[in-house]
Every structure is written in C-alpha cells, then in structure tokens.
Amino acid sequence: GNCWAFRGHQGQVVIKLPARVYLTAITVQHITKDASPSGTIISAPKDIAVFVSLLGTSGGDLALAGEEETLLGMFTYDVEKDPMQTFSLKNMLLPRAFSHVKLLVKSNWGNPWYTCIYRVKVHGKRENQKASTKGQD
C-alpha cells in the first residue's frame, strides 16, 4: 500500500537499470478506487513522458541533461482502465541500449498536493543477450 509520492502534480524520476537495455516498453501502476483509503485515485499520474539520454551511450554513466535527452514516448495513464498499464516505447528510432531512463509525470488526475506512483517496470532486452533468447524485465 505504499507509494512513491512527490509534491504537486509534476515530478520526475531517473531509473538506473541493472544493465544496459534495449528498451521496448514501460509499465506504470497505481491502485484501484476500491483499494484507495479515500475512495478516489486523483493522485494517479495522468500525462507521462519517457526519456533517455544520448550522453554516455558508449558505456559510461549517463547524465540526463535537458537538451541531450531523447523522447521515447508520451502516454496517458487512464484511471478507468487496469491499474497496471504498459506503454510501448519508440526505441527503434535509437537502436541502442541505455543504462538509465527518465520518467517525467507532467500531470495527475486532480490532486493539487501530491502525485503517487506505486510501481514502474522497464521492459527490454539486455545488451549482451543473444537475439534468440527472450527479453527480461
């Protein structure tokens, strides 16, 4: 029942992945109205953007700096749908692996004080994985 909460309706998090990954999708999870103590889920994220950095793509640590970021997708988390929603990323425009991904929440469903995220999953294939094996989350 614990969430990652940030002040207001906007926030961001940079996720360091355990390995360099060819990104394919991102999953965002919130709770249902039934599970919410208040009976509402207005703290759920609404408009979300996912970025990677083109700095350090040769293998070093990534520093996500504004003008060096590339947008892999913009999505709307729909509170009327399943609480766990997966969105495909446009990594085919950047056929390379990344070690960090930035999730930018641009708005929520109406809570003026905070926004909550319960889970974020990053999907893809590890850079050193053979093409014939299945990808890992």
MARKE-715641 format. One record per residue: residue in one letter; x, z, y of N, C-alpha, C, CB in turn; residue number from 1. Coordinates in steps of 0.001 Angstrom, whole numbers. Each point is the difference from the previous one (the first is absolute). Glycine has a CB too. Layout:
+------+---------+---------+---------+---------+---------+----------+---------+---------+---------+---------+---------+----------+-----+
: type :  n.east :    n.up : n.north : ca.east :   ca.up : ca.north :  c.east :    c.up : c.north : cb.east :   cb.up : cb.north : seq :
+------+---------+---------+---------+---------+---------+----------+---------+---------+---------+---------+---------+----------+-----+
:    a :       X :       Z :       Y :       X :       Z :        Y :       X :       Z :       Y :       X :       Z :        Y : NUM :
...
+------+---------+---------+---------+---------+---------+----------+---------+---------+---------+---------+---------+----------+-----+
***
This chain:
+------+---------+---------+---------+---------+---------+----------+---------+---------+---------+---------+---------+----------+-----+
: type :  n.east :    n.up : n.north : ca.east :   ca.up : ca.north :  c.east :    c.up : c.north : cb.east :   cb.up : cb.north : seq :
+------+---------+---------+---------+---------+---------+----------+---------+---------+---------+---------+---------+----------+-----+
:    g :     781 :       0 :   -1201 :    -781 :       0 :     1201 :     821 :       0 :    1263 :   -1708 :    1149 :    -1263 :   1 :
:    n :    3023 :   -1138 :    1179 :     814 :     -16 :     1209 :     285 :   -1424 :     445 :    1021 :    2175 :     -671 :   2 :
:    c :   -1037 :   -2385 :    1986 :     290 :   -1331 :      518 :    1211 :      54 :     906 :   -2422 :    -626 :     -152 :   3 :
:    w :    3003 :    -551 :     403 :    1007 :    -125 :     1046 :    -798 :    -291 :    1262 :    1886 :    -850 :    -1578 :   4 :
:    a :   -1874 :    1790 :    2509 :    -781 :    -140 :     1234 :     944 :    -190 :    1180 :   -1857 :    1429 :     -954 :   5 :
:    f :    1455 :   -2290 :    1870 :     748 :    -140 :     1242 :    -958 :      55 :    1174 :    1765 :   -1369 :    -1158 :   6 :
:    r :   -1260 :    1820 :    2288 :    -808 :     217 :     1191 :    -560 :   -1316 :     538 :    1384 :    2016 :      537 :   7 :
:    g :   -2646 :   -1988 :    -170 :    -626 :   -1163 :      622 :    -430 :   -1054 :    -998 :    1365 :     444 :     1983 :   8 :
:    h :   -1613 :   -1632 :   -1449 :    -495 :   -1094 :     -849 :    1078 :   -1019 :    -333 :   -2235 :     319 :     1011 :   9 :
:    q :    3458 :    -124 :    -522 :    1096 :    -908 :     -305 :    1190 :     779 :    -532 :    -790 :   -1588 :     1774 :  10 :
:    g :    1517 :     965 :   -2691 :    1204 :     619 :     -539 :     712 :    -972 :    -916 :   -1049 :    2267 :      167 :  11 :
:    q :    2246 :   -1891 :    -556 :     770 :    -870 :     -882 :     877 :     827 :    -912 :     -26 :   -1809 :     1720 :  12 :
:    v :     381 :    1194 :   -2833 :     918 :     618 :     -941 :     896 :   -1100 :    -566 :   -1667 :    1857 :     -574 :  13 :
:    v :    2955 :   -1551 :     452 :     942 :    -902 :     -655 :     293 :     595 :   -1369 :    1031 :    -790 :     2219 :  14 :
:    i :   -1244 :     -13 :   -3249 :     176 :     448 :    -1375 :    1291 :    -601 :    -551 :   -2515 :     204 :     -331 :  15 :
:    k :    3426 :     669 :    -106 :    1229 :    -454 :     -648 :    -296 :    -137 :   -1487 :    1495 :    1131 :     1746 :  16 :
:    l :   -1318 :   -2309 :   -2256 :    -296 :    -283 :    -1400 :    1173 :     422 :    -886 :   -1485 :   -1921 :      690 :  17 :
:    p :    1249 :    2222 :   -1967 :    1078 :     455 :     -882 :     991 :   -1113 :    -365 :   -1582 :    1693 :     -900 :  18 :
:    a :    1203 :   -2928 :    1185 :     864 :   -1159 :     -258 :    -449 :   -1109 :     946 :     376 :     642 :    -2466 :  19 :
:    r :     436 :   -1696 :    2557 :    -417 :   -1156 :      797 :   -1081 :    -739 :    -795 :    2307 :    -213 :     1128 :  20 :
:    v :   -3405 :    -139 :    -436 :   -1188 :    -520 :     -671 :    -495 :   -1273 :     678 :    -614 :    2329 :     -694 :  21 :
:    y :     227 :   -3311 :    -134 :    -744 :   -1158 :      491 :   -1446 :     458 :     110 :    1600 :   -1730 :    -1065 :  22 :
:    l :   -2082 :    1932 :    2275 :   -1307 :     605 :      230 :   -1132 :    -976 :    -296 :    1028 :    1471 :     1729 :  23 :
:    t :   -2079 :    -979 :   -2383 :   -1150 :    -847 :     -301 :   -1305 :     556 :     569 :    1175 :    -727 :    -2063 :  24 :
:    a :   -1300 :    2057 :    2130 :   -1258 :     595 :      463 :     240 :    1439 :     432 :   -1322 :   -1498 :    -1542 :  25 :
:    i :     343 :    2041 :    2235 :      26 :    1411 :      394 :   -1385 :     575 :    -255 :    1808 :    -398 :     1765 :  26 :
:    t :   -1862 :    1623 :   -2276 :   -1260 :     682 :     -268 :     -96 :    1218 :     911 :     -16 :    -804 :    -2413 :  27 :
:    v :   -1147 :     973 :    3030 :    -272 :    1149 :      863 :   -1202 :     724 :    -584 :     943 :   -1160 :     2080 :  28 :
:    q :    -840 :    2497 :   -2124 :   -1089 :     800 :     -566 :    -424 :    1095 :     966 :     846 :    -480 :    -2307 :  29 :
:    h :   -2154 :     691 :    2394 :    -609 :    1104 :      722 :    -970 :     659 :    -976 :     243 :   -1142 :     2305 :  30 :
:    i :    -964 :    2149 :   -1870 :    -989 :     631 :     -875 :   -1383 :    -591 :     262 :    1364 :    2126 :      -52 :  31 :
:    t :   -2287 :   -1842 :    -820 :   -1380 :    -447 :      173 :    -751 :     982 :     904 :      40 :   -1116 :    -2281 :  32 :
:    k :   -1192 :     689 :    2794 :    -844 :     893 :      798 :    -421 :    1218 :    -813 :    -821 :   -1966 :     1326 :  33 :
:    d :     525 :    1748 :   -2608 :    -426 :    1096 :     -876 :    1097 :    1055 :    -175 :   -1505 :   -1606 :    -1189 :  34 :
:    a :    2763 :    1188 :    1185 :    1113 :     931 :     -195 :     444 :     670 :    1303 :     731 :   -1398 :    -1923 :  35 :
:    s :   -1193 :     875 :    3044 :     420 :     522 :     1302 :    -723 :    1307 :     333 :     462 :   -2348 :      766 :  36 :
:    p :     275 :    3390 :    -358 :    -646 :    1267 :      374 :    -994 :    -155 :    1154 :    2049 :    1177 :     -773 :  37 :
:    s :   -1785 :   -2134 :    1683 :    -897 :    -204 :     1146 :   -1138 :    -961 :    -317 :    1922 :     441 :     1507 :  38 :
:    g :   -1839 :   -1145 :   -2637 :   -1021 :    -990 :     -355 :     184 :   -1329 :     708 :   -1546 :    1867 :     -395 :  39 :
:    t :    2626 :   -1985 :    1173 :     308 :   -1266 :      681 :    1434 :    -397 :    -333 :   -1631 :     523 :     1886 :  40 :
:    i :    1936 :   -1781 :   -1662 :    1378 :    -470 :     -187 :     450 :    -795 :    1229 :    -334 :     -77 :    -2514 :  41 :
:    i :     -19 :     593 :    3691 :     386 :    -675 :     1244 :    1491 :     127 :     290 :   -2284 :     437 :      874 :  42 :
:    s :    3000 :     396 :   -1640 :    1454 :     109 :      169 :     747 :   -1053 :    -823 :    -274 :    2455 :      426 :  43 :
:    a :    -449 :   -3270 :   -1195 :     639 :   -1045 :     -805 :     611 :   -1061 :     906 :   -1627 :     417 :    -1877 :  44 :
:    p :    2746 :   -1009 :    1460 :     574 :   -1092 :      786 :    -944 :   -1193 :       4 :    2325 :     784 :     -559 :  45 :
:    k :   -2287 :   -1579 :    1607 :    -838 :   -1193 :       78 :     879 :   -1245 :      45 :   -1805 :    1302 :     1195 :  46 :
:    d :    2450 :   -1549 :     -79 :     850 :   -1187 :      150 :    1446 :     379 :    -296 :   -1573 :    -986 :     1729 :  47 :
:    i :    2172 :     251 :   -2690 :    1335 :     307 :     -507 :     859 :   -1254 :      49 :    -926 :    1814 :    -1491 :  48 :
:    a :    2184 :   -1652 :    1903 :     976 :   -1092 :      -35 :    1185 :     451 :    -847 :    -725 :    -857 :     2295 :  49 :
:    v :    1312 :     -78 :   -3045 :    1153 :     288 :     -847 :    1164 :    -879 :     463 :   -1495 :     633 :    -1981 :  50 :
:    f :    2640 :      20 :    2201 :    1185 :    -693 :      494 :    1196 :     265 :    -907 :    -880 :     168 :     2343 :  51 :
:    v :    1863 :   -1089 :   -2282 :    1336 :     225 :     -548 :     979 :    -358 :    1104 :    -719 :    -494 :    -2418 :  52 :
:    s :    1967 :     916 :    2241 :    1036 :    -320 :      972 :     909 :   -1072 :    -564 :    -100 :    2325 :      944 :  53 :
:    l :     521 :   -3242 :     -91 :     948 :   -1017 :     -424 :    1428 :     481 :     163 :   -1640 :   -1761 :      621 :  54 :
:    l :    1835 :    2929 :      -7 :    1338 :     578 :      124 :     413 :     595 :   -1335 :    -369 :     481 :     2452 :  55 :
:    g :    1607 :    -654 :   -2815 :     517 :     643 :    -1194 :    -525 :    -572 :   -1299 :     217 :    2004 :     1346 :  56 :
:    t :    -736 :   -3234 :   -1352 :    -564 :    -555 :    -1232 :    1073 :    -364 :   -1013 :   -1908 :    -856 :     1326 :  57 :
:    s :    3168 :     888 :    -934 :    1055 :    -314 :     -965 :     314 :    1180 :    -910 :     946 :   -1613 :     1638 :  58 :
:    g :   -1559 :    2762 :   -1391 :     175 :    1103 :     -926 :     155 :    1352 :     653 :    1010 :   -1606 :    -1493 :  59 :
:    g :    -671 :    1659 :    2760 :     195 :    1286 :      665 :   -1318 :     683 :     299 :    2102 :    -866 :      984 :  60 :
:    d :   -2012 :    2008 :    -343 :   -1187 :     756 :      373 :    -712 :    -738 :    1126 :    1079 :    2190 :     -698 :  61 :
:    l :   -2394 :   -2206 :     678 :    -765 :    -703 :     1020 :    -314 :     913 :    1165 :    -971 :   -1474 :    -1751 :  62 :
:    a :    1107 :     923 :    2938 :    -472 :     688 :     1202 :   -1149 :    -841 :     528 :    2303 :    1026 :      561 :  63 :
:    l :   -3510 :    -486 :    -579 :   -1161 :    -762 :      449 :     -75 :      69 :    1523 :   -1237 :     470 :    -2172 :  64 :
:    a :    1649 :   -1538 :    2815 :      -4 :     -73 :     1465 :    -985 :   -1076 :     419 :    2417 :     776 :      147 :  65 :
:    g :   -3252 :    -468 :     846 :   -1104 :    -840 :      444 :     166 :   -1496 :    -123 :    -436 :    1792 :     1486 :  66 :
:    e :    1373 :   -2383 :    -755 :      78 :   -1461 :       34 :     581 :    -600 :   -1270 :     243 :     164 :     2443 :  67 :
:    e :     315 :     648 :   -3322 :     581 :    -505 :    -1236 :    -950 :     120 :   -1184 :    2228 :     613 :      883 :  68 :
:    e :   -3439 :    -165 :    -642 :    -972 :     173 :    -1079 :    -760 :   -1288 :    -277 :    -218 :    2404 :      621 :  69 :
:    t :    -203 :   -2536 :   -1859 :    -855 :   -1118 :     -392 :   -1279 :     550 :    -598 :    2001 :   -1488 :     -409 :  70 :
:    l :   -3115 :     979 :     892 :   -1318 :     416 :     -472 :    -297 :    -661 :   -1342 :    -799 :     306 :     2379 :  71 :
:    l :     461 :     511 :   -3381 :    -382 :    -534 :    -1310 :   -1506 :       1 :    -216 :    2170 :     798 :     -881 :  72 :
:    g :   -2906 :    -196 :    1795 :   -1445 :     -32 :     -126 :    -691 :    1005 :     898 :     301 :    -759 :    -2313 :  73 :
:    m :   -1529 :     420 :    2698 :    -885 :     900 :      738 :   -1282 :     107 :    -802 :    1005 :    -618 :     2272 :  74 :
:    f :   -1491 :    1865 :   -2453 :   -1126 :     237 :     -884 :    -962 :     991 :     622 :    1440 :    -487 :    -1978 :  75 :
:    t :   -2667 :     467 :    1481 :    -991 :    1003 :      387 :    -386 :     783 :   -1241 :    -868 :   -1441 :     1906 :  76 :
:    y :    1108 :    2748 :   -1853 :    -437 :     895 :    -1065 :   -1489 :     226 :     226 :    2305 :    1142 :     -234 :  77 :
:    d :   -3132 :   -1457 :    -770 :   -1453 :      55 :      119 :    -531 :    1265 :    -665 :    -116 :   -2519 :       38 :  78 :
:    v :    -414 :    3448 :     761 :    -479 :    1282 :     -534 :   -1225 :    -154 :    -895 :     898 :    1097 :     2034 :  79 :
:    e :   -1532 :   -2252 :   -2026 :   -1164 :    -237 :     -860 :     406 :    -520 :   -1377 :   -1357 :    -470 :     2042 :  80 :
:    k :    2630 :     178 :   -2242 :     484 :    -510 :    -1282 :     700 :    1110 :    -775 :     257 :   -2305 :      986 :  81 :
:    d :     384 :    1919 :   -2080 :     743 :     939 :     -840 :    1023 :     770 :     839 :    -318 :   -1518 :    -1996 :  82 :
:    p :     528 :    2817 :    1715 :     958 :     771 :      807 :    1457 :    -445 :    -169 :   -1566 :    1903 :     -183 :  83 :
:    m :    1878 :   -2614 :    -903 :    1346 :    -542 :     -203 :     -74 :   -1514 :     159 :     649 :    1909 :    -1572 :  84 :
:    q :     -44 :   -2427 :    2654 :     -95 :   -1425 :      314 :    1387 :    -627 :      45 :   -2113 :     414 :     1295 :  85 :
:    t :    2250 :   -1576 :   -1971 :    1279 :    -702 :      -87 :     -79 :   -1286 :     807 :     452 :     986 :    -2282 :  86 :
:    f :     612 :   -1221 :    3052 :      73 :   -1162 :      880 :    1251 :    -798 :    -345 :   -1243 :    1226 :     1844 :  87 :
:    s :    1075 :   -2543 :   -2030 :    1133 :    -878 :     -307 :     840 :    -220 :    1249 :   -1328 :   -1134 :    -1814 :  88 :
:    l :    2655 :    1075 :    1606 :     933 :    -221 :     1100 :     505 :   -1426 :     -21 :     667 :    2406 :      -53 :  89 :
:    k :    -235 :   -2882 :    1199 :     481 :   -1372 :      145 :    1515 :     -67 :    -156 :   -1930 :    -505 :     1516 :  90 :
:    n :    2459 :    1051 :   -2606 :    1448 :      10 :     -194 :     541 :   -1375 :    -359 :    -169 :    2366 :     -721 :  91 :
:    m :    -706 :   -3321 :     365 :     495 :   -1322 :     -337 :     629 :    -677 :    1215 :   -1758 :    -182 :    -1774 :  92 :
:    l :    1432 :     672 :    2978 :     641 :    -519 :     1204 :    1431 :     514 :     110 :   -2235 :    -125 :     1139 :  93 :
:    l :    2499 :    1256 :   -1777 :    1326 :     626 :      -11 :     369 :     291 :   -1445 :    -339 :    1020 :     2310 :  94 :
:    p :     816 :   -2026 :   -3053 :     259 :     208 :    -1424 :    1264 :     820 :    -238 :   -1148 :   -2159 :     -471 :  95 :
:    r :    1115 :    3409 :     918 :    1130 :     903 :     -204 :    -509 :    1410 :    -228 :    1474 :   -1449 :     1431 :  96 :
:    a :    -609 :    2269 :   -1942 :    -363 :    1378 :     -295 :     299 :     897 :    1196 :     448 :    -398 :    -2441 :  97 :
:    f :   -1213 :    1467 :    2565 :     159 :     947 :     1096 :      68 :    1419 :    -545 :   -1222 :   -1554 :     1558 :  98 :
:    s :    1896 :    2428 :    -805 :     124 :    1386 :     -431 :    -901 :     941 :     799 :    2339 :    -494 :     -681 :  99 :
:    h :   -2945 :      -8 :    1756 :    -906 :     799 :      830 :   -1220 :    -834 :     364 :    1938 :    1340 :      919 : 100 :
:    v :   -3048 :    -665 :    -731 :   -1220 :    -649 :      469 :    -649 :     944 :    1012 :    -334 :   -1280 :    -2209 : 101 :
:    k :    -221 :     701 :    3260 :    -653 :     814 :     1033 :   -1500 :    -250 :     -26 :    2077 :     -64 :     1433 : 102 :
:    l :   -2818 :    1154 :   -1506 :   -1456 :     -32 :       64 :    -397 :     492 :    1388 :    -261 :     387 :    -2528 : 103 :
:    l :    -392 :   -1245 :    3295 :    -450 :     337 :     1352 :   -1520 :      73 :       3 :    2029 :   -1118 :     1043 : 104 :
:    v :   -2571 :    2297 :    -776 :   -1446 :     169 :      112 :    -343 :    -168 :    1468 :    -138 :    1569 :    -2023 : 105 :
:    k :    -666 :   -2593 :    2314 :    -336 :    -317 :     1389 :   -1284 :     670 :     473 :    1158 :   -2158 :     -309 : 106 :
:    s :   -2028 :    2539 :    -649 :   -1253 :     676 :      365 :    -563 :     702 :   -1232 :    -479 :   -1718 :     1815 : 107 :
:    n :    -475 :    2624 :   -1572 :    -716 :     648 :    -1096 :   -1501 :    -234 :     188 :    1828 :    1766 :     -249 : 108 :
:    w :   -2637 :   -1086 :    -545 :   -1451 :    -216 :       21 :    -739 :     936 :     956 :     183 :    -766 :    -2345 : 109 :
:    g :     502 :    1290 :    3368 :    -687 :     736 :     1053 :     463 :    1406 :     284 :   -1845 :   -1350 :     -600 : 110 :
:    n :    2737 :    1915 :    -214 :     469 :    1358 :      271 :     998 :     -34 :    1163 :    -345 :     663 :    -2435 : 111 :
:    p :      42 :      12 :    3564 :     908 :     -53 :     1145 :    1223 :     906 :    -135 :   -1969 :    -537 :     1376 : 112 :
:    w :    1940 :    1500 :   -2309 :    1066 :     990 :      -93 :    1087 :    -351 :   -1000 :   -1665 :    1665 :      643 : 113 :
:    y :    1299 :   -2274 :   -1773 :    1017 :    -298 :    -1008 :    -478 :   -1103 :    -935 :     828 :    2366 :      131 : 114 :
:    t :     148 :   -2929 :    -850 :    -239 :   -1004 :    -1037 :     663 :     505 :   -1272 :    -108 :   -1925 :     1687 : 115 :
:    c :    -551 :    1734 :   -2827 :     520 :     465 :    -1289 :     235 :   -1170 :    -955 :   -1205 :    2180 :      322 : 116 :
:    i :    2313 :   -2093 :   -1052 :     259 :    -911 :    -1109 :     313 :     877 :   -1210 :     875 :   -1890 :     1533 : 117 :
:    y :   -1511 :    1602 :   -2644 :     203 :     796 :    -1203 :    1071 :    -581 :    -912 :   -2365 :     704 :      156 : 118 :
:    r :    2488 :   -2018 :    -196 :    1006 :    -617 :     -856 :     311 :   -1405 :     488 :    -783 :    1372 :    -1951 : 119 :
:    v :    2069 :   -1727 :    1849 :     454 :   -1369 :      250 :     847 :    -403 :   -1194 :     -37 :     283 :     2550 : 120 :
:    k :    -266 :   -1437 :   -3120 :     798 :    -551 :    -1099 :     540 :   -1345 :     446 :   -1384 :    1206 :    -1762 : 121 :
:    v :    2641 :   -1449 :    1475 :     626 :   -1281 :      313 :     226 :    -713 :   -1333 :    1132 :     898 :     2139 : 122 :
:    h :   -1591 :   -2146 :   -2237 :      92 :    -767 :    -1247 :     997 :   -1141 :     163 :   -2388 :     588 :     -575 : 123 :
:    g :    3074 :    -909 :    -510 :     922 :   -1125 :       13 :     898 :      19 :   -1209 :     -66 :     -11 :     2468 : 124 :
:    k :    1080 :    -833 :   -2422 :     987 :     -69 :    -1079 :    1342 :     422 :     543 :   -1265 :   -1847 :    -1152 : 125 :
:    r :    1959 :    2667 :     359 :    1347 :     418 :      391 :     907 :   -1213 :      81 :    -336 :    2249 :    -1074 : 126 :
:    e :    1260 :   -2198 :    1987 :     912 :   -1122 :      229 :     789 :    -372 :   -1250 :     168 :     706 :     2373 : 127 :
:    n :     249 :     282 :   -3154 :     838 :    -276 :    -1169 :    -795 :    -252 :   -1272 :    1733 :    1394 :     1044 : 128 :
:    q :   -3061 :   -1473 :    -931 :    -837 :    -232 :    -1174 :      15 :   -1477 :    -370 :   -1460 :    1954 :      625 : 129 :
:    k :    1450 :   -2247 :   -1910 :     -82 :   -1392 :     -436 :   -1402 :    -520 :     225 :    1799 :     377 :    -1707 : 130 :
:    a :   -1906 :   -1651 :    2008 :   -1313 :    -609 :      311 :    -986 :     111 :   -1148 :    1160 :   -1576 :     1511 : 131 :
:    s :    -683 :    1704 :   -2745 :    -899 :      38 :    -1149 :    -604 :    1385 :    -235 :    1343 :   -1830 :    -1003 : 132 :
:    t :    -862 :    2854 :    1689 :    -550 :    1338 :     -202 :   -1093 :     280 :    1015 :    2196 :     784 :     -916 : 133 :
:    k :   -3058 :     175 :     599 :   -1095 :     331 :      899 :     507 :     863 :    1144 :   -1634 :    -145 :    -1900 : 134 :
:    g :    1015 :     -28 :    3070 :     391 :     788 :     1190 :    -401 :    1444 :    -135 :    -224 :   -2024 :     1399 : 135 :
:    q :     928 :    2868 :    -679 :    -310 :    1419 :        7 :    -474 :     401 :    1370 :    1686 :     435 :    -1787 : 136 :
:    d :   -2543 :     586 :    1865 :    -458 :     533 :     1273 :    1012 :    1012 :     502 :   -2413 :    -372 :     -634 : 137 :
+------+---------+---------+---------+---------+---------+----------+---------+---------+---------+---------+---------+----------+-----+
***
